[in-house]
Amino acid sequence: MILMLLMGEYHHSLDDKGRLTIPSKIREELGTGFVVTRGLDGCLFIYPSEEWKQVINKYKELPNVKDARNFMRFLLSGASTCDFDKQGRVNLALPLMKYAGLTKECVIIGVNDHLEVWSLERWQAFMDANEDQFSDIADKLFETNLNL
């Protein structure tokens, strides 16, 4: 199995029809038949098909309790399988664009096994709100010196 690592930050604009160009380097990593859905923190998630299957398998293992059911409703009701058009664009559904506050300028970031699509404004607000905390967060998560 090939280890996938999606990373980087890319700035692109939505066109008038809600299409977002995905950088060619990222398109190669995603392959065909990826899934776009609501993400956490007000962004969209884009999963390669194989990674999406793993996400769903993890959720199938959850107990049938209210929180698990509600989260699955949130995640799956907005999910759709997509492909790139000939220009490397993905057509985002209007409900997903509204959820993420996407109007024109977007930021696409690689987050290991998936992409996140943020409105430029929300991404800047996230970075501004958290920038001073990343060192402390790393210390808490890894409990070791990362030498970063």
Solvent accessible surface area in square Angstrom, and as a share of the most:
residue,aa,sasa,rsa
1,M,202,0.90
2,I,160,0.81
3,L,165,0.82
4,M,42,0.19
5,L,98,0.49
6,L,1,0.01
7,M,119,0.53
8,G,39,0.38
9,E,86,0.38
10,Y,49,0.19
11,H,102,0.45
12,H,53,0.24
13,S,48,0.31
14,L,3,0.02
15,D,45,0.24
16,D,146,0.76
17,K,146,0.62
18,G,4,0.04
19,R,60,0.22
20,L,0,0.00
21,T,45,0.26
22,I,0,0.00
23,P,18,0.11
24,S,62,0.40
25,K,130,0.55
26,I,3,0.01
27,R,67,0.24
28,E,143,0.64
29,E,74,0.33
30,L,6,0.03
31,G,31,0.30
32,T,115,0.67
33,G,17,0.16
34,F,0,0.00
35,V,10,0.06
36,V,1,0.00
37,T,0,0.00
38,R,48,0.17
39,G,0,0.00
40,L,84,0.42
41,D,115,0.60
42,G,14,0.13
43,C,1,0.00
44,L,0,0.00
45,F,21,0.09
46,I,0,0.00
47,Y,18,0.07
48,P,4,0.03
49,S,35,0.23
50,E,108,0.49
51,E,25,0.11
52,W,30,0.11
53,K,110,0.46
54,Q,71,0.32
55,V,18,0.11
56,I,31,0.16
57,N,80,0.41
58,K,137,0.58
59,Y,57,0.22
60,K,151,0.64
61,E,146,0.65
62,L,80,0.40
63,P,87,0.55
64,N,124,0.64
65,V,73,0.42
66,K,135,0.57
67,D,113,0.59
68,A,15,0.12
69,R,95,0.35
70,N,63,0.32
71,F,59,0.25
72,M,39,0.18
73,R,143,0.52
74,F,58,0.24
75,L,5,0.03
76,L,75,0.37
77,S,83,0.54
78,G,13,0.12
79,A,31,0.24
80,S,50,0.32
81,T,100,0.58
82,C,21,0.12
83,D,88,0.46
84,F,43,0.18
85,D,53,0.28
86,K,197,0.84
87,Q,112,0.50
88,G,4,0.04
89,R,49,0.18
90,V,1,0.00
91,N,99,0.51
92,L,8,0.04
93,A,49,0.38
94,L,115,0.57
95,P,85,0.53
96,L,5,0.02
97,M,30,0.14
98,K,150,0.63
99,Y,64,0.24
100,A,0,0.00
101,G,27,0.26
102,L,7,0.03
103,T,111,0.64
104,K,102,0.43
105,E,75,0.34
106,C,1,0.01
107,V,0,0.00
108,I,0,0.00
109,I,19,0.10
110,G,14,0.14
111,V,54,0.31
112,N,85,0.44
113,D,41,0.21
114,H,20,0.09
115,L,0,0.00
116,E,22,0.10
117,V,0,0.00
118,W,10,0.04
119,S,3,0.02
120,L,43,0.21
121,E,111,0.50
122,R,91,0.33
123,W,25,0.09
124,Q,93,0.41
125,A,60,0.47
126,F,66,0.28
127,M,62,0.28
128,D,112,0.58
129,A,69,0.54
130,N,33,0.17
131,E,105,0.47
132,D,136,0.71
133,Q,89,0.40
134,F,79,0.33
135,S,80,0.52
136,D,83,0.43
137,I,65,0.33
138,A,23,0.18
139,D,84,0.43
140,K,155,0.66
141,L,128,0.64
142,F,112,0.47
143,E,151,0.68
144,T,80,0.47
145,N,115,0.59
146,L,65,0.32
147,N,127,0.65
148,L,190,0.94
